[in-house]
Amino acid sequence: MTAEYGPWGIVAGGSDGVGAAFARAMAARGINLVLVARREPVLKETADAIRARHGVRVRTLALDLSEPDAPAALAEATADLEIGLFVHNVGGDDSTTAFLDRDLESHLRMVRRNCVSALDAVHRFGAPMAARGHGGVVLVTSGAAWAGGATRATYGATKAFGLVLAESLWAEWHGRGVDVLALVLGRTDTPSFHRVFGAEGLAPGDLADPDEVAEAALTHLGDGPTWIYGSADPTGGSPLGALSRRDAVLAMNPR
Ligand SMILES: NC(=O)c1ccc[n+]([C@@H]2O[C@H](COP(=O)([O-])OP(=O)(O)OC[C@H]3O[C@@H](n4cnc5c(N)ncnc54)[C@H](OP(=O)(O)O)[C@@H]3O)[C@@H](O)[C@H]2O)c1
């Protein structure tokens, strides 16, 4: 694993939930880590636990990926490292609010966090991977990418961006030794999920386990372009694919 995807990996959004699970799963495979998130205490706790358990090196970077200068800060903090695996996990929506009830800046922050930071990173870290002829990229996306839906306009659009970006990079790089996976998630048991759904007073239903998600993604990193976690046909198409676009949008509407 380290020969193919090491010696260092980055998890953007790597301090809790699915991101921390990726970090643990990568460390268990001997990959040194750069973990990026905003809250330093959570980052530190996750990093300390991984160092103690797996003995790999872990660098933490407290950074808000919604900020315009975040990609440059990530580049500077990792300039001395050979990055063999990049996971863009950060990307959840922190509320289910109608489009016009959010100010424009909050939409732009989500686009910078979910799209611009991912695009910058795959360009920056993908180039040396392609030149070396090995490496891996995982972009974590969502069933929200399948079709538009009320209260998730920008979130769904950014998730569709990640899905198509990953699939496109797979199309360009799979013959060059670089594995790319669009990881499509449904409801998953993370702190962010509980913050949002708890605030909404909604029943969570069946939730995927983050550690099982991360294990599946790393196991199937070479089975891209797309892995739909929890699906009976994980490399298959959109579950809404048989519907008209109109019916798919109506099916996505949570109300
Ligand atoms: N959970 C679900 O039910 C679900 C369903 C479908 C898809 N997904 C996808 O799975 C991925 C992970 O979701 P998640 O539920 O774990 O929540 P998340 O909020 O996307 O990810 C949490 C991680 O990202 C960090 N983070 C959040 N905002 C950040 C920012 N602006 N800059 C840097 N780091 C940031 C968090 O730490 P800090 O808060 O300290 O920054 C934490 O480490 C997302 O891409 C989401 O779209 C999740």
The ligand as a MOL file (V3000), in Angstrom:
LIG
                    3D

  0  0  0     0  0            999 V3000
M  V30 BEGIN CTAB
M  V30 COUNTS 48 52 0 0 0
M  V30 BEGIN ATOM
M  V30 1 N -22.6780 12.0360 6.9810 0
M  V30 2 C -23.5500 11.7640 6.0200 0
M  V30 3 O -24.6780 11.3240 6.2680 0
M  V30 4 C -23.1620 11.9680 4.5830 0
M  V30 5 C -24.0850 11.6180 3.5710 0
M  V30 6 C -23.7120 11.7790 2.2370 0
M  V30 7 C -22.4440 12.2730 1.9330 0
M  V30 8 N -21.5740 12.6160 2.9270 0 CHG=1
M  V30 9 C -20.2880 13.1750 2.5670 0
M  V30 10 O -19.2750 12.6480 3.4140 0
M  V30 11 C -18.2720 13.6170 3.6600 0
M  V30 12 C -18.0240 13.7240 5.1490 0
M  V30 13 O -19.1930 14.1050 5.7830 0
M  V30 14 P -19.2930 14.2810 7.3510 0
M  V30 15 O -20.6800 13.9650 7.7340 0
M  V30 16 O -18.1910 13.5550 8.0410 0 CHG=-1
M  V30 17 O -19.1170 15.8370 7.6000 0
M  V30 18 P -18.1370 17.0060 7.1390 0
M  V30 19 O -18.5370 18.1680 7.9520 0
M  V30 20 O -18.1600 17.1460 5.6550 0
M  V30 21 O -16.6990 16.5210 7.5270 0
M  V30 22 C -16.2160 16.6110 8.8040 0
M  V30 23 C -14.7260 16.8580 8.7570 0
M  V30 24 O -14.4090 17.9930 7.9360 0
M  V30 25 C -13.8580 19.0670 8.7490 0
M  V30 26 N -14.3210 20.3420 8.2050 0
M  V30 27 C -15.6040 20.7860 8.1310 0
M  V30 28 N -15.6350 22.0090 7.5640 0
M  V30 29 C -14.3540 22.3370 7.2640 0
M  V30 30 C -13.7330 23.4700 6.6640 0
M  V30 31 N -14.4440 24.5340 6.2640 0
M  V30 32 N -12.3900 23.4760 6.4970 0
M  V30 33 C -11.6550 22.3940 6.9010 0
M  V30 34 N -12.1740 21.3110 7.4790 0
M  V30 35 C -13.5200 21.2770 7.6570 0
M  V30 36 C -14.3470 18.7320 10.1540 0
M  V30 37 O -13.5610 19.2890 11.1710 0
M  V30 38 P -13.8170 20.8110 11.6750 0
M  V30 39 O -15.2840 20.9580 11.8990 0
M  V30 40 O -12.9940 20.9310 12.9240 0
M  V30 41 O -13.3110 21.7020 10.5910 0
M  V30 42 C -14.2250 17.2130 10.1420 0
M  V30 43 O -12.8690 16.8140 10.2360 0
M  V30 44 C -18.7790 14.9150 3.0020 0
M  V30 45 O -18.1370 15.0950 1.7690 0
M  V30 46 C -20.2680 14.6840 2.7990 0
M  V30 47 O -20.7730 15.3840 1.6760 0
M  V30 48 C -21.9030 12.4830 4.2380 0
M  V30 END ATOM
M  V30 BEGIN BOND
M  V30 1 1 1 2
M  V30 2 2 2 3
M  V30 3 1 2 4
M  V30 4 1 4 5
M  V30 5 2 4 48
M  V30 6 2 5 6
M  V30 7 1 6 7
M  V30 8 2 7 8
M  V30 9 1 8 9
M  V30 10 1 8 48
M  V30 11 1 9 10
M  V30 12 1 9 46
M  V30 13 1 10 11
M  V30 14 1 11 12
M  V30 15 1 11 44
M  V30 16 1 12 13
M  V30 17 1 13 14
M  V30 18 2 14 15
M  V30 19 1 14 16
M  V30 20 1 14 17
M  V30 21 1 17 18
M  V30 22 2 18 19
M  V30 23 1 18 20
M  V30 24 1 18 21
M  V30 25 1 21 22
M  V30 26 1 22 23
M  V30 27 1 23 24
M  V30 28 1 23 42
M  V30 29 1 24 25
M  V30 30 1 25 26
M  V30 31 1 25 36
M  V30 32 1 26 27
M  V30 33 1 26 35
M  V30 34 2 27 28
M  V30 35 1 28 29
M  V30 36 1 29 30
M  V30 37 2 29 35
M  V30 38 1 30 31
M  V30 39 2 30 32
M  V30 40 1 32 33
M  V30 41 2 33 34
M  V30 42 1 34 35
M  V30 43 1 36 37
M  V30 44 1 36 42
M  V30 45 1 37 38
M  V30 46 2 38 39
M  V30 47 1 38 40
M  V30 48 1 38 41
M  V30 49 1 42 43
M  V30 50 1 44 45
M  V30 51 1 44 46
M  V30 52 1 46 47
M  V30 END BOND
M  V30 END CTAB
M  END
